[in-house]
């Protein structure tokens, strides 16, 4: 999978572009979410925080927001880019 190359911190745009297959669409999506400013290059405070997370940390963060709990209660699956509650 192409996105497996972009798992680390500081790779938010590259990872989303690989997932979407188009860098311009990825930038537009991040702008719509409020993670990138209008110039398409500068992160907002929220975007900088997301960009400083790994793919695993972002998946766990999404799971915590939707299901509650803490990140340590979830296990990450890199193949599906999702986190599920342990045990």
Secondary structure, DSSP 8 states (H G I E B T S, - for coil): -GGGG--STT-HHHHHHHHHT-HHHHHHHHHHHTSB-TTSSSB-HHHHHHHTS-HHHHHHHHHHHHH-S-GGGEEEETTTTEEEE--
